[in-house]
């Protein structure tokens, strides 16, 4: 470990993403190492990872199989172009992913992030509708409080105000369903709320407003993560699927967060028994070790493009680093780790213990709601009058001082630990968080 890694000489040059830059640079929080369930801070403390990095390190940190796979790949093929060329690992990875997908999803388009996956899925949806003679279907429907990355497509269909307000009009032809959050009926629900399936009917209102012949696709997160863990009401996703089927509209699940074991099943589509037309993924596909994403789609969609002269490009879309050899190596080793340790279903075994731990904080000061599903949890705090986000951010800072990494969005604490978490870690996490909540104003 170099001295520069511990204490950089100059913090100013790096414009940090989604960060209060001035606050951070006055009192930096540096992570310099990681293994298993813990980060190591610049001052040598072990920090319990309550967020799997940023919802991505599902297999934990510094897993030997993944590290070794990267070393081997870097020593052989460092890069191969994805346009008109290929390399074996990309095809092997696509086949292994397809084998884990709910049917009829069986084709994989590689990207480099969740944002790219979303923009790719939206473009495929538009192109598919045109390919099958439905060229009037150009409208895209998202949802209030939805998060779909930071590309212009993603923020257009997304519904988080702070991500949208600064960047102009974005894409045209986009509309939004209302969100499903209903604390008046569902506060402190354990798992899926009983109330709110009727919110899916808002899609019918939008269809009637625009006419179904103009709508290409609907995109939702099965569980809305970055907005503060909003759990879908019972029956809500099934009803969305029914409405889309009735009107020839593609349904896209954004599973960048819920994919790869977060709910105790490989994908949220498995958990809710609702199969969309496409799934967007990233994060857990490599356990966060190398940037990578993917869009999963069915043969119906793929085959629609496989027409015309065989020498012609079927879809004019892609990325320089689609299926990058190092990312593929990391993803294959990640899948091995998931399989060998049963991590894609381990969340189901721990979900009950996790639920009890999350809801044990109900009596803490300022807690106005708690939500959970699988190995995801949210503790919503009452905002300080005139100072929104301050209370949760204070909790974030205090938690770090107490050797715990949490995530905050607005005045909501979001938790999503690595899937290797043990019950002793859960106890430690919530004992620490209780102390944090008791100590902040």
Buried (B, 14 or more C-beta within 10 A) or exposed (E): EEEEEBEBEEBEEEEEEEEEEEEBBEEEBBBBBBEBBBBBBBEEEBBBBBBBBEBBBBBBBBBEBBEEBBEEBEEEBEEBEBEEEEBEBBEBBBEBBBEBBBEEBBBBBBBBBBBBBBBBBBBBBBBBBBBBEBEEBBBBBBBBBBBBBBBBBBBBBBBBEEBBEEEEEBEEBBBBBBBBBBEEEBBBBBEBBEBBBEBBBBBBEBBEEBEBEBBBBBBBBBBBBBBBBBBBBBBBBBBBBBBBEEBBBBBBBBBBBBBBBBBBBBBBBBBBEBBBBBBBBBBBBBBBBBBBBBBBBBEEBBEBBEEEEEEEEBBEBBBEBBBBBBBBBBBBBBBBBBEEBEBBBBBBEBBEEBBEBBBBBEEBEBBBBBBBBBBBBBBBBEBBEEEEBBBBBBBBBBBBEBBBBBBBBBBBBBBBBBBBBEEEBBEBBBBBBBBBBEBBE
